[in-house]
Amino acid sequence: MEKTLRQLETFNARGTDGRLYAVHGYEHMARIDPRMAPLDHWESTGEAEYKLADGRHIDMREDGRMRVANCDLMLERVR
């Protein structure tokens, strides 16, 4: 099965360091067996992930705050 990411959103978030960061949200997509469906038929796997513009992964928290993976930098979405 082939997989890809589809960008869903981009938003700004303020870090605990006072800086503004661009955050990109992606949906994981999987290609259906081409013998069963058209070649460009992709379906959502139900998984999402968020990354900074520089590619660092973000761990999402239930309260809406975000932590940059492998460091103590916390982010909060700018409304």
C-alpha positions in Angstrom: 0.0 0.0 0.0 1.3 3.4 -0.9 1.0 6.3 1.6 1.3 10.1 1.3 0.6 13.2 3.3 -2.0 15.8 2.2 -1.7 19.3 3.7 -4.9 20.3 5.4 -4.0 23.6 7.1 -1.3 26.1 8.0 -1.5 28.4 11.0 0.7 30.5 13.3 1.6 29.6 16.8 3.5 31.5 19.5 6.3 29.6 21.3 7.2 29.8 24.9 10.4 31.5 23.6 8.2 34.4 22.3 8.8 33.6 18.6 6.1 33.1 16.0 6.1 29.7 14.2 4.3 28.4 11.1 2.6 25.1 11.7 1.4 22.7 9.0 -1.3 20.1 9.6 -1.3 17.0 7.4 -3.6 14.1 6.8 -2.2 10.6 6.2 -3.6 9.2 2.9 -3.3 5.6 1.5 -3.8 4.6 -2.1 -6.4 1.9 -2.7 -5.3 -1.1 -4.7 -5.3 0.3 -8.3 -6.9 -2.9 -9.6 -10.0 -2.1 -7.5 -10.2 1.7 -8.0 -8.9 4.5 -10.3 -5.2 5.2 -10.1 -5.6 8.5 -8.3 -7.9 7.3 -5.6 -6.6 8.0 -2.1 -8.4 7.5 1.2 -7.7 9.0 4.6 -6.3 6.7 7.1 -7.8 8.8 9.9 -4.3 9.9 11.1 -3.1 13.4 11.3 0.3 15.0 12.1 1.6 18.5 12.6 5.1 19.9 11.8 6.8 23.2 11.9 7.8 24.8 8.6 11.3 23.5 9.2 10.1 19.9 9.4 10.3 19.3 13.2 7.4 17.2 14.5 4.8 18.6 16.9 3.1 16.6 19.6 -0.5 17.8 20.0 -2.0 18.0 23.5 -5.7 17.6 24.5 -5.8 21.2 25.7 -4.8 22.5 22.3 -1.2 23.3 23.2 1.6 21.8 21.2 5.1 20.6 22.1 7.9 20.5 19.6 9.2 16.9 19.7 12.4 16.3 21.5 12.6 19.7 23.2 10.8 21.8 25.8 9.4 24.4 23.4 5.6 24.7 23.8 3.4 26.4 21.2 -0.1 27.9 21.4 -2.2 28.6 18.3 -2.5 32.3 17.5 -6.2 33.2 17.1 
